[in-house]
Amino acid sequence: TELHFGREELDHVVWERIDAYKAWLDHMKL
């Protein structure tokens, strides 16, 4: 199994996680 990820793919996943985390933080503030 090759673990070669395109830089764009990796960044996309990371930013998706960050957005989800920010949304969770906003939800917890309410």
N, CA and C atoms as a LAMMPS dump frame, in Angstrom:
ITEM: TIMESTEP
0
ITEM: NUMBER OF ATOMS
90
ITEM: BOX BOUNDS ff ff ff
-5.0000000000000000e+02 5.0000000000000000e+02
-5.0000000000000000e+02 5.0000000000000000e+02
-5.0000000000000000e+02 5.0000000000000000e+02
ITEM: ATOMS id mol type element x y z
1 1 1 N 0.85 -1.198 0
2 1 2 C 0 0 0
3 1 3 C 0.878 1.239 0
4 2 1 N 0.663 2.118 -0.961
5 2 2 C 1.455 3.349 -1.034
6 2 3 C 0.799 4.454 -0.226
7 3 1 N 1.602 5.098 0.592
8 3 2 C 1.069 6.168 1.424
9 3 3 C 1.408 7.54 0.86
10 4 1 N 1.488 7.603 -0.472
11 4 2 C 1.811 8.889 -1.091
12 4 3 C 0.549 9.719 -1.272
13 5 1 N 0.497 10.825 -0.573
14 5 2 C -0.657 11.716 -0.705
15 5 3 C -0.23 12.981 -1.418
16 6 1 N -1.118 13.48 -2.257
17 6 2 C -0.831 14.778 -2.874
18 6 3 C -0.921 15.843 -1.802
19 7 1 N -0.083 16.826 -1.888
20 7 2 C -0.091 17.914 -0.911
21 7 3 C -1.497 18.524 -0.809
22 8 1 N -2.151 18.681 -1.94
23 8 2 C -3.489 19.277 -1.948
24 8 3 C -4.482 18.387 -1.207
25 9 1 N -4.388 17.088 -1.421
26 9 2 C -5.311 16.164 -0.747
27 9 3 C -5.138 16.243 0.758
28 10 1 N -3.882 16.234 1.196
29 10 2 C -3.598 16.257 2.624
30 10 3 C -4.109 17.552 3.242
31 11 1 N -3.828 18.683 2.591
32 11 2 C -4.291 19.97 3.11
33 11 3 C -5.811 20.002 3.18
34 12 1 N -6.473 19.42 2.175
35 12 2 C -7.942 19.412 2.156
36 12 3 C -8.475 18.679 3.384
37 13 1 N -7.897 17.541 3.705
38 13 2 C -8.345 16.759 4.86
39 13 3 C -8.085 17.529 6.149
40 14 1 N -6.886 18.13 6.24
41 14 2 C -6.542 18.883 7.45
42 14 3 C -7.514 20.042 7.665
43 15 1 N -7.79 20.809 6.61
44 15 2 C -8.682 21.958 6.765
45 15 3 C -10.1 21.509 7.051
46 16 1 N -10.505 20.359 6.522
47 16 2 C -11.848 19.848 6.839
48 16 3 C -11.943 19.579 8.329
49 17 1 N -10.876 18.988 8.898
50 17 2 C -10.862 18.693 10.337
51 17 3 C -10.887 19.983 11.149
52 18 1 N -10.12 20.969 10.702
53 18 2 C -10.073 22.245 11.431
54 18 3 C -11.444 22.91 11.408
55 19 1 N -12.099 22.905 10.271
56 19 2 C -13.433 23.513 10.184
57 19 3 C -14.41 22.79 11.107
58 20 1 N -14.332 21.467 11.137
59 20 2 C -15.215 20.693 12.003
60 20 3 C -14.929 21.019 13.464
61 21 1 N -13.657 21.171 13.808
62 21 2 C -13.261 21.492 15.179
63 21 3 C -13.754 22.876 15.572
64 22 1 N -13.626 23.844 14.652
65 22 2 C -14.107 25.192 14.946
66 22 3 C -15.621 25.189 15.143
67 23 1 N -16.329 24.447 14.302
68 23 2 C -17.782 24.365 14.427
69 23 3 C -18.147 23.749 15.782
70 24 1 N -17.39 22.754 16.22
71 24 2 C -17.64 22.115 17.505
72 24 3 C -17.407 23.102 18.645
73 25 1 N -16.328 23.886 18.545
74 25 2 C -16.04 24.891 19.585
75 25 3 C -17.172 25.909 19.662
76 26 1 N -17.634 26.379 18.51
77 26 2 C -18.736 27.352 18.498
78 26 3 C -19.975 26.735 19.137
79 27 1 N -20.221 25.476 18.878
80 27 2 C -21.384 24.79 19.437
81 27 3 C -21.263 24.689 20.963
82 28 1 N -20.063 24.432 21.457
83 28 2 C -19.873 24.276 22.894
84 28 3 C -20.003 25.608 23.635
85 29 1 N -19.754 26.712 22.931
86 29 2 C -19.856 28.033 23.58
87 29 3 C -21.302 28.388 23.897
88 30 1 N -22.243 27.875 23.098
89 30 2 C -23.648 28.243 23.282
90 30 3 C -24.25 27.635 24.538
